[in-house]
């Protein structure tokens, strides 16, 4: 029997969030749950794209590696996030690699089986097309954020987002500051300086990878004004 967390992940995803209960059940019937331990590779850049994924729990890093072994993190996928759908739908190789940043559970959709579902239920396909269009708009908005907002604003928005969807104002960062910095489009040194300024301003407390938001009102004011 499917656990509510699986359905919850589908409902929270950009890809399937606008499907009704019957459609979600049909999609879930096509999925296989897989578990990845921290450091496990989901797929490698250049592998044949035979499946796409939705994160139930955990964090998956999407990244590229240069010839001199430098790593560029493209995205961090967390609960409800889908990834590799474009490569799977297009029938191409994966354009990047994916690795578990933490112990993770994901729903895996084999593209052949999923295409059979879409042939039977074309209305699901139409809703997915609309969802992918919205996801493209979201990525454009994200690019605008990285281009137009400074690190302080991006960090404030991230902390407030975690507070809004979590049980309280304690934000446990499930990955290293290096990864968090990459997610914010900056470098670890700049992130550390920004965290220090937030702490000195009385907005947060920092204990390792745990951040306690003391003054969410100040973070919201920072977002509105664009500066401390």
Secondary structure, DSSP 8 states (H G I E B T S, - for coil): ---HHHHHHHHHSTTTTT--HHHHHHHHHTEEEEEE-TT-EEE-TTSB--EEEEEEES-EEEEEE-TTS-EEEEEEE-TT-EESHHHHHHT-B-SSEEEESSSEEEEEEEHHHHHHHHHH-HHHHHHHHHHHHHHHHHHHHHHHHHHHS-HHHHHHHHHHHHHHHSSSSEEE-SS-HHHHHHHTTS-HHHHHHHHHHHHHTTSEEEETTEEEES-HHHHHHHHHHS--
